[in-house]
Amino acid sequence: ARWQYRVLHRASGDFDIYMVGSRMPFVWAIVGLSAGALLMLPAAIYVSRRGARQAVGAALQPLEAVARQTRTIGPADLDRRLATPTGQVEITELADTVNRMLDRVDRAHRALESFTGDASHELRTPLSHLRGQAQWALATGRTPEELREALGAIQREVERTNKMVDDLLLIARGGNRQIALERRPFELEPVVQEVEEIAQAMAADRGLAVQSVIENGAVALGDPDRTRHILLNLVSNAVRYTSEGSVTLAVRRRDGNVGVEIRDTGPGIAAEHLERIFDRFYRVDQSRSRALGGAGLGLTIARLLAELQDGHITVTSKVKQGSSFTVWLPDANA
Ligand code: ADP
């Protein structure tokens, strides 16, 4: 029964000193404590489990609130946002992220809505013209000559409307990055020459000089067909809006970009309109643009096609002196 006693032995000169102490009181105390602890264990487990559950529940509450609020946001209430702060940093961050995504979805949704609204509004004009022309032609007593004339007018209006629908489709697809674009080095010179020839044909019956200043060896990185499309839009504006003087195409270089400038001696564009002319359907003079066959989409498409090629368009203009539009693309030699 060694464990019951502790024996201390000291040899001190001629004496041997033994001290004997009983361990029993400690033993009983330890047994008592252990028994107590054992008895309290289930209670402790219960309490700590409950505590843990409550703590996790409290931590999850903000997350559940975020989930609940997210579920209630549908297409009709894209302007609603999740409540922040949520009471927990990480979950507030999550809610902020969801809110930012909602901002983007809301913006895209609004843009789509206004696009559809604008497009329907713009299509109404040619359709009502067509109806008027058809009604006029159907009235009794029209001579064959008059009927031919009416049909000619109807055909022109249909062609113009057709172009507008094509342009709208291009804008819709381009906005969603759903149009195929090449990205390869191509020489600007042949493209500029081709556009110049088309511009000369467009200006043939007008007292307008169309010329170009070509610089050999300018190579852009992008899509030659889309670039031609941009230049045609810019040149067709220059020729249509300029009644006398000249339209000049010139190759430019600046800061790792190559560009084609189209300069005209036309009416110019006042500063307050300058920043809006790239908006779809925006026309400085609605009736003038329509009379010239425009739908206000030419510059929207030009800018879209330039941006899809990592390029951009700059414009400077002075009223009564003329305008200069330059399309810039990455320089393949830079
Ligand atoms: P539109 O089909 O009306 O020409 P655009 O998008 O091509 O549409 O141009 C928008 C508007 O910008 C035009 O209606 C016109 O008022 C103005 N504009 C564009 N290019 C020129 C230019 N070279 N000279 C004067 N005004 C211009």
Residues whose N, C-alpha, C, O or C-beta is under 5 A from the ligand:
A	BS01	ADP	N237 A238 Y241 G266 G268 I269 I277 Y282 R283 V284 D285 S289 G294 A295 G296 L297 G298 L299 T300 S323
